[in-house]
Amino acid sequence: MNKMKIATVVTIVVAVVYAVYLWVLSNLINLPVEKTLTFYSHNWLEVPLSFEVSCWWNLLIFPLIIMCMGYVYSSEVIVGKEPRGVKDGTGYKYNARLHVFIMKVLFMIATLAMMFMGAVMYPFFPEGPIGPLSLLVSSIILGLIAYIGFSSAIEFMYSLFIWNTFIYEDYSAGEKGLAETYQMNLSAFSKLGLIKTLPFLFGMTLGYICRFIFYGSLIFLKSIRISIQKQEKISTL
């Protein structure tokens, strides 16, 4: 709670500094006004606006930062405490909530960082390609693209290498087996909402398929090795 209070105070101080920064610039130069909504560049999307968006609207970034910090500091409430094996399936639910939470936090950090850097730099470029509203839209869309890509990639690597992989002789996912581990994880993610966990499910399924193929190949090669060893024993008799 104390960390949240300190972070809130720091954010408010930065907001005041930014307001002074805009006020000083407004007395030195004419602050640019956005009249066209642009996504990333003029070649991607450009929509004329029926209203004007000034740099002062960037002050709304700071309440968003405080909201996101409140979400981050509520991690134990959102994710829950780390399970200690008291109940079957608890670990799968905890890992699913933890993975979704981490990716949401990374999405918020990346989006707010892009918005803040643009808010600081945009007043110096009155003829720049992107304004406050365009920066907001572009940051959110690019953050969502990163969320989908990183969620799929991380879950793919997790299912391929972390499910107790390669420490058991049968190369399964441990005591429950590969298929059951996949089903338990699939169920845990699906219960959190199919839309927001779809990238996780996609990556996890790809990892499961690759691991299933690898597991089948190892079984096949192991059977060949056993048959060769039997033939060598027979030939030596």
Protein Blocks (a to p, Z undefined) as FASTA:
>chain_A
ZZmmmmmmmmmmmmmmmmmmmmmmmmmmccdddfbdcehiamloccddfbdcdfklmmmm
mmmmmmmmmmmmmmmmmnopadehlaghklmmmmmmmmmmmmmmmmmmmmmmmmmmmmmm
mmmmmmbcbdfklmmmmmmmmmmmmmmmmmmmmmmmmmmmmnoghkafnlpabjnojklm
mmmmmmmmmmnopklmmmmmmmmmmmmmmmmmmmmmmmmmmmmmmmmmmmmmmmmZZ
